[in-house]
Amino acid sequence: MTTMNLVLQGPETTIDTLRRIGALANPARVTELGARAIRCEGIEFSDVLKQTIGVAAEAARIDATFIAPGRVLADFKLVAMDMDSTLITIECIDEIADMQGLKPQVAAITEAAMRGELEFAESLTRRVALLAGLEAAALERVYTERLAISMGGEAMLAALRAAGLKTLLVSGGFTFFTERLKARLGLDYTHANVLEIVDGKLTGRVLGGIVDADEKKRTVERVCVDIGIDPAQAIVMGDGANDLAMMSIAGLSVAFRAKPVVRAQADVALTYSGLDGLLNILA
């Protein structure tokens, strides 16, 4: 059998709860990683055990991650992140649409795309077209009034900088937001779609090629080449179906508050913990 470690964590749990669930794996050793996380070491991994732990963890609203012993943050050189509903709590295009009274229509298309039911490029074209005529000032209102960094995001980024990792924000959203976040959070690279604005209003079109799933993957590959690393040295984080392509080439893929199709394919799923839960997994 393969020997693995198990990291259990959750923002509203207790050490007692974590230890109780960890005991199901019969660990050789348990290490506390602060007040809301533990690492169980020397576990004989099996699919049956993974399912047992997963059911118990879900019932307790905690995240359970099996990971090979010895994997640490220093193994990686880059963290690539999706923006909407990953690094930030909102879907920017849905909030922009709200300024037009069209949020339900646009949000429905967003959800279908994130579930993988609609090609991303088509969904983006349809959603942006609905925004035609909107004053560009609405973008600033979304940024200042509605955009918030996801729980644990700033703590994670501070730790990544301290460890010398580069950061990439690659988004099917818009440069208006990625560029502001780059300056605000000290990100190294960003790539997103450009909204066309004429006479202070959105035209309902995107300039240039659309940043879809394939372009996200190519962007991660380009940045890896730029900094001289293999994609296996990259961590990629996302929440929707259009993140799966770039997650597939990563050394570690992380599903954050993600759709079921994404959680099922990711190495790590953080459903209850903040983005800084990554740090406990690679401690």
C-alpha positions as CSV (number, residue, x, y, z in Angstrom):
1,M,0.0,0.0,0.0
2,T,1.0,3.6,-0.5
3,T,1.9,5.6,2.6
4,M,0.4,9.1,2.7
5,N,-0.2,12.0,4.9
6,L,-3.7,13.4,5.6
7,V,-4.3,17.1,6.3
8,L,-7.6,17.9,8.0
9,Q,-8.7,21.5,8.5
10,G,-11.7,23.8,8.7
11,P,-12.4,27.4,9.9
12,E,-15.1,26.4,12.3
13,T,-13.9,23.0,13.6
14,T,-12.0,22.0,16.8
15,I,-8.9,20.0,17.3
16,D,-11.0,17.3,19.0
17,T,-13.1,16.9,15.9
18,L,-10.1,16.8,13.7
19,R,-8.4,14.2,15.8
20,R,-11.6,12.1,15.9
21,I,-11.8,12.0,12.1
22,G,-8.1,11.5,11.8
23,A,-8.2,8.5,14.0
24,L,-10.2,6.7,11.3
25,A,-7.1,6.6,9.3
26,N,-5.0,5.0,12.0
27,P,-2.1,7.4,11.7
28,A,1.3,6.7,13.0
29,R,1.7,10.3,14.2
30,V,-0.5,13.4,14.5
31,T,0.8,17.0,14.3
32,E,-1.3,20.0,15.2
33,L,-0.9,22.8,12.6
34,G,-2.5,25.6,14.6
35,A,-6.0,25.6,16.2
36,R,-7.9,24.5,13.2
37,A,-5.7,22.0,11.3
38,I,-3.8,18.7,11.9
39,R,-1.5,16.5,9.8
40,C,-1.9,12.7,10.2
41,E,1.2,10.9,9.1
42,G,2.1,7.4,8.1
43,I,-1.3,6.4,6.7
44,E,-1.8,3.3,4.6
45,F,-3.8,4.8,1.8
46,S,-6.7,3.1,0.0
47,D,-9.7,4.2,-2.0
48,V,-11.9,2.8,0.7
49,L,-10.2,4.9,3.3
50,K,-10.4,8.0,1.2
51,Q,-14.1,7.5,0.9
52,T,-14.6,6.9,4.6
53,I,-12.6,10.0,5.5
54,G,-14.3,12.0,2.9
55,V,-17.8,11.2,4.2
56,A,-16.8,12.0,7.8
57,A,-15.1,15.2,6.8
58,E,-18.0,16.4,4.7
59,A,-20.4,15.8,7.6
60,A,-18.1,17.9,9.9
61,R,-17.6,20.6,7.3
62,I,-13.9,20.2,7.1
63,D,-11.5,19.7,4.2
64,A,-9.5,16.4,4.0
65,T,-6.4,16.2,1.8
66,F,-4.3,13.2,1.2
67,I,-0.8,14.2,0.1
68,A,2.5,12.4,-0.4
69,P,4.9,12.8,2.6
70,G,7.5,15.5,2.3
71,R,5.7,17.7,-0.2
72,V,6.3,21.3,0.9
73,L,5.8,24.8,-0.5
74,A,9.5,25.1,-1.5
75,D,8.9,22.3,-4.1
76,F,7.1,24.9,-6.2
77,K,8.0,28.1,-8.0
78,L,4.7,29.4,-9.3
79,V,1.1,29.7,-8.1
80,A,-1.4,30.4,-10.9
81,M,-4.9,31.4,-9.9
82,D,-8.3,32.0,-11.5
83,M,-9.8,35.3,-10.4
84,D,-13.6,35.2,-10.2
85,S,-14.9,33.1,-7.3
86,T,-11.3,32.0,-6.6
87,L,-9.0,34.8,-5.6
88,I,-12.0,37.1,-5.2
89,T,-15.5,36.3,-3.9
90,I,-17.6,37.6,-6.8
91,E,-18.1,36.9,-10.5
92,C,-17.3,40.3,-11.9
93,I,-19.4,40.0,-15.0
94,D,-22.5,39.1,-12.9
95,E,-22.0,42.2,-10.8
96,I,-21.5,44.4,-13.9
97,A,-24.7,43.0,-15.3
98,D,-26.5,43.9,-12.0
99,M,-25.8,47.6,-12.9
100,Q,-27.9,46.9,-16.0
101,G,-30.6,45.0,-14.2
102,L,-29.5,41.9,-16.0
103,K,-27.8,39.9,-13.3
104,P,-30.2,36.8,-13.4
105,Q,-29.8,36.4,-17.1
106,V,-26.0,36.8,-17.1
107,A,-25.5,34.7,-13.9
108,A,-27.5,31.8,-15.5
109,I,-25.1,31.7,-18.4
110,T,-22.1,32.0,-16.0
111,E,-23.3,29.0,-14.0
112,A,-23.8,26.9,-17.1
113,A,-20.3,27.6,-18.3
114,M,-18.7,26.9,-15.0
115,R,-20.5,23.5,-14.8
116,G,-19.1,22.7,-18.2
117,E,-22.5,22.8,-20.0
118,L,-21.6,25.7,-22.3
119,E,-18.4,26.5,-24.2
120,F,-16.7,29.4,-22.3
121,A,-16.0,31.5,-25.4
122,E,-19.6,31.4,-26.5
123,S,-20.8,32.1,-22.9
124,L,-18.6,35.1,-22.6
125,T,-19.6,36.5,-25.9
126,R,-23.3,36.2,-25.0
127,R,-22.8,37.7,-21.6
128,V,-20.7,40.7,-22.7
129,A,-23.2,41.4,-25.5
130,L,-25.8,42.0,-22.9
131,L,-23.7,44.8,-21.4
132,A,-23.7,47.0,-24.5
133,G,-24.4,50.6,-23.6
134,L,-23.4,50.4,-20.0
135,E,-21.4,53.3,-18.6
136,A,-17.8,52.3,-18.1
137,A,-18.0,53.9,-14.7
138,A,-19.9,50.9,-13.5
139,L,-16.7,48.8,-13.6
140,E,-15.2,51.1,-11.0
141,R,-18.3,50.7,-8.8
142,V,-18.0,47.0,-9.0
143,Y,-14.4,47.1,-8.0
144,T,-14.8,49.5,-5.1
145,E,-18.2,48.4,-3.8
146,R,-18.5,44.7,-4.4
147,L,-15.1,43.1,-5.0
148,A,-13.5,41.3,-2.0
149,I,-10.5,39.0,-1.7
150,S,-11.5,35.5,-0.8
151,M,-10.9,34.3,2.8
152,G,-7.2,33.6,3.4
153,G,-6.2,35.1,0.1
154,E,-3.9,37.9,1.4
155,A,-2.3,35.6,4.0
156,M,-1.6,33.0,1.3
157,L,-0.1,35.6,-1.0
158,A,2.1,37.0,1.7
159,A,3.4,33.5,2.5
160,L,4.1,32.8,-1.2
161,R,6.1,36.0,-1.6
162,A,8.1,35.2,1.6
163,A,8.9,31.8,0.1
164,G,10.0,33.3,-3.2
165,L,7.2,31.9,-5.4
166,K,5.9,33.9,-8.4
167,T,2.2,34.5,-8.8
168,L,0.0,34.5,-11.9
169,L,-3.6,35.7,-12.1
170,V,-5.2,34.3,-15.3
171,S,-8.8,35.0,-15.8
172,G,-11.7,34.6,-18.2
173,G,-12.7,38.0,-16.7
174,F,-11.4,41.4,-17.5
175,T,-8.2,43.4,-17.4
176,F,-10.0,46.2,-15.6
177,F,-10.0,44.1,-12.5
178,T,-6.8,42.0,-13.0
179,E,-4.6,45.0,-13.4
180,R,-6.0,46.7,-10.2
181,L,-5.5,43.4,-8.3
182,K,-2.0,43.1,-9.6
183,A,-1.0,46.5,-8.2
184,R,-3.0,46.0,-5.0
185,L,-1.7,42.6,-4.2
186,G,1.8,42.6,-5.7
187,L,1.1,39.9,-8.2
188,D,3.8,39.1,-10.8
189,Y,1.7,38.2,-13.9
190,T,-1.8,38.7,-15.1
191,H,-3.8,37.8,-18.2
192,A,-7.5,38.5,-19.0
193,N,-10.0,39.7,-21.5
194,V,-10.1,43.4,-22.7
195,L,-13.6,45.0,-22.7
196,E,-14.1,47.4,-25.6
197,I,-15.1,50.9,-24.4
198,V,-16.1,53.6,-26.8
199,D,-17.2,57.1,-25.7
200,G,-17.3,56.0,-22.1
201,K,-19.6,53.0,-22.7
202,L,-19.2,49.3,-23.1
203,T,-19.8,48.2,-26.7
204,G,-20.7,44.7,-25.8
205,R,-17.6,43.3,-27.4
206,V,-14.2,41.9,-26.2
207,L,-11.0,43.1,-28.0
208,G,-8.7,40.4,-29.3
209,G,-8.8,36.7,-28.5
210,I,-10.9,35.4,-25.6
211,V,-9.1,34.0,-22.6
212,D,-10.8,30.6,-22.5
213,A,-9.7,27.3,-21.0
214,D,-7.1,26.6,-23.7
215,E,-5.7,30.1,-23.4
216,K,-5.5,29.8,-19.6
217,K,-3.4,26.6,-20.1
218,R,-1.2,28.3,-22.6
219,T,-0.7,31.2,-20.3
220,V,0.5,29.0,-17.5
221,E,2.9,27.3,-19.9
222,R,4.2,30.6,-21.2
223,V,4.9,31.9,-17.7
224,C,6.6,28.6,-16.7
225,V,8.9,29.1,-19.7
226,D,9.5,32.7,-18.8
227,I,10.7,31.9,-15.3
228,G,12.5,28.8,-16.4
229,I,10.5,26.1,-14.6
230,D,8.5,22.9,-15.5
231,P,4.7,23.0,-15.1
232,A,5.2,20.3,-12.5
233,Q,6.7,23.1,-10.3
234,A,3.4,25.1,-10.6
235,I,0.4,25.1,-8.3
236,V,-2.8,26.0,-10.2
237,M,-6.0,27.0,-8.4
238,G,-9.5,27.4,-9.8
239,D,-13.2,26.8,-9.4
240,G,-14.9,26.3,-12.7
241,A,-14.8,23.9,-15.7
242,N,-12.7,26.4,-17.7
243,D,-9.9,26.0,-15.2
244,L,-9.5,22.3,-15.7
245,A,-7.2,22.5,-18.7
246,M,-4.6,24.6,-16.8
247,M,-5.1,22.6,-13.6
248,S,-4.3,19.4,-15.6
249,I,-0.7,20.4,-16.3
250,A,0.1,21.5,-12.7
251,G,2.3,19.8,-10.2
252,L,-0.6,20.4,-7.7
253,S,-4.1,21.4,-8.7
254,V,-6.4,23.0,-6.1
255,A,-10.2,23.3,-6.4
256,F,-11.3,26.3,-4.3
257,R,-15.1,26.5,-3.4
258,A,-15.4,24.7,-6.7
259,K,-18.0,23.0,-8.9
260,P,-18.3,19.2,-8.4
261,V,-16.7,18.5,-11.8
262,V,-13.6,20.4,-10.7
263,R,-13.4,19.0,-7.2
264,A,-13.5,15.5,-8.7
265,Q,-10.4,16.1,-10.8
266,A,-8.3,18.2,-8.5
267,D,-5.5,17.0,-6.3
268,V,-6.7,19.2,-3.4
269,A,-10.2,20.5,-2.7
270,L,-10.6,23.5,-0.3
271,T,-14.4,23.8,0.2
272,Y,-14.6,25.2,3.7
273,S,-11.1,26.5,4.4
274,G,-9.7,29.7,3.0
275,L,-7.0,30.0,0.3
276,D,-4.4,29.9,3.1
277,G,-5.4,26.3,3.7
278,L,-2.9,25.5,1.0
279,L,-0.2,26.5,3.5
280,N,-1.2,23.7,5.9
281,I,-1.2,21.1,3.1
282,L,2.3,22.0,2.1
283,A,3.7,22.7,5.6
